[in-house]
Amino acid sequence: MQNHKDDLAELKVPAERMATANERIRELKKELKELGIEAENTEEPEVNVYAHRRRIGSLLNGIAVGSAIKEAVVLELKPDKQDTIIKGAATTFNAPQQLAMEIDRSLASNGWRASLTRRTAKLLRSDGGPWSFEIRLTPGRPVSVEALGGSGSNQSPVSR
């Protein structure tokens, strides 16, 4: 009789662990179900990774077109929510605007718009230069390059 009590005592500990584990499994399943319901309620669209990868490639190609503007250099690309900020420096006052227009023309067909958002004179030379600048790239719907005409984009004027 003592052997049966010892056997029962030995089985009691694993049985308690199993009961605890089963309870934890039930809690986790409930939590997963709640998370699934929350995920279904979010209105974020699914991301097409392939399309996104192609868009980033076209973005970089479009920025490279701006290398024709020798008086401006891109120093940094920084994401800002859905937009991308290009930071750089220029040796002439008009170079940042020209760079923004070239990038805008190049990227319009892929749905990106470029606008000069900041130009700051460093006042190290008599003409006020060199200048630091920021160009904001905003994703949107693709635009026909012909629709842009020769005027480029409508950037807001930025002071010296």
C-alpha positions in Angstrom: 0.0 0.0 0.0 2.9 2.3 0.8 4.2 1.8 -2.8 1.0 3.1 -4.3 1.1 6.2 -2.1 4.7 6.8 -3.2 3.7 6.3 -6.9 0.8 8.7 -6.5 3.0 11.3 -4.9 5.5 11.1 -7.7 2.8 11.5 -10.3 1.2 14.4 -8.5 4.0 16.9 -9.2 4.1 16.3 -13.0 0.3 16.4 -13.1 0.3 19.8 -11.3 2.9 21.1 -13.8 0.8 19.8 -16.7 -2.3 21.5 -15.3 -0.4 24.8 -14.9 1.0 24.5 -18.5 -2.4 23.8 -19.9 -3.9 26.8 -18.2 -1.0 28.9 -19.6 -1.7 27.5 -23.1 -5.4 28.5 -22.8 -4.4 32.1 -21.7 -2.0 32.4 -24.6 -4.5 31.1 -27.1 -7.0 33.7 -25.8 -4.4 36.4 -26.1 -3.6 35.3 -29.7 -7.2 35.4 -30.6 -7.5 39.0 -29.2 -4.4 40.1 -31.1 -5.8 38.6 -34.3 -9.0 40.5 -33.9 -7.0 43.7 -33.3 -4.9 43.1 -36.4 -8.0 42.6 -38.5 -9.4 46.0 -37.2 -6.3 48.0 -38.3 -6.8 49.8 -41.6 -3.2 49.7 -42.7 -2.9 48.3 -46.2 -0.7 45.3 -46.9 2.7 46.2 -48.2 3.8 44.9 -51.6 7.5 44.4 -50.8 8.5 43.9 -54.4 6.8 47.1 -55.6 8.3 49.0 -52.6 11.8 47.6 -53.4 11.4 48.8 -57.1 10.2 52.2 -55.9 13.2 52.7 -53.7 15.5 51.7 -56.6 13.7 54.2 -58.9 14.0 56.8 -56.1 17.8 56.4 -56.0 18.1 56.5 -59.8 16.0 59.7 -59.8 18.3 61.3 -57.3 21.3 60.2 -59.3 19.9 62.2 -62.3 20.5 65.3 -60.1 24.3 64.7 -60.3 24.1 66.8 -63.5 23.9 69.8 -61.2 27.6 70.1 -60.3 27.1 73.0 -57.8 25.0 70.8 -55.5 25.9 67.6 -53.6 23.6 65.3 -51.7 24.9 64.5 -48.2 22.1 62.6 -46.6 18.9 60.7 -47.3 16.5 60.5 -44.3 13.1 58.9 -44.1 10.3 61.0 -42.6 7.1 58.9 -42.3 6.1 58.3 -46.0 8.4 61.1 -47.3 12.1 61.2 -47.9 14.3 64.2 -47.0 17.4 64.9 -49.0 20.0 67.1 -47.3 22.8 68.6 -49.1 25.1 71.6 -49.7 25.5 73.9 -52.7 28.0 76.4 -53.9 25.5 78.6 -55.8 22.1 80.0 -54.7 20.1 78.5 -57.5 21.7 75.0 -57.4 19.3 73.5 -54.8 16.3 74.7 -56.8 17.7 73.3 -60.0 18.5 70.0 -58.3 14.9 69.8 -56.9 13.5 70.4 -60.4 15.7 67.8 -62.0 14.8 65.2 -59.4 11.1 66.2 -59.7 11.1 65.7 -63.5 13.0 62.4 -63.2 10.7 60.9 -60.5 7.3 62.3 -61.5 6.5 59.3 -63.7 7.1 57.0 -60.7 4.8 59.0 -58.4 7.4 60.9 -56.4 7.3 64.7 -56.2 10.3 66.8 -55.1 10.2 70.3 -53.6 12.9 72.5 -52.1 11.8 73.0 -48.5 14.8 74.7 -47.0 17.8 76.7 -48.2 20.1 78.3 -45.7 23.0 80.6 -46.4 26.2 79.8 -44.4 27.5 83.4 -45.0 31.1 82.3 -45.5 31.5 84.2 -48.8 30.6 87.6 -50.0 27.6 86.1 -52.0 26.2 84.5 -48.8 27.3 80.9 -49.7 27.7 78.1 -49.5 24.1 77.0 -48.9 22.7 74.0 -47.1 19.4 72.7 -48.3 16.6 70.2 -47.8 14.5 68.7 -50.6 11.3 66.8 -49.6 10.4 63.8 -51.7 6.7 62.9 -51.4 5.2 59.8 -52.8 2.0 60.1 -54.8 0.4 59.1 -58.0 2.6 58.9 -61.1 2.5 62.1 -63.3 3.2 62.3 -67.0 6.5 64.0 -67.7 4.8 66.0 -70.5 2.2 67.3 -67.9 5.1 68.9 -66.1 6.1 70.9 -69.2 9.3 72.8 -68.9 8.5 74.5 -65.7 9.3 71.6 -63.3 7.4 71.5 -60.0 5.8 74.3 -58.1 8.2 74.7 -55.3 7.6 77.4 -52.7 10.1 80.2 -52.7 12.8 79.8 -50.1 14.7 82.9 -48.8 18.4 83.3 -48.6 
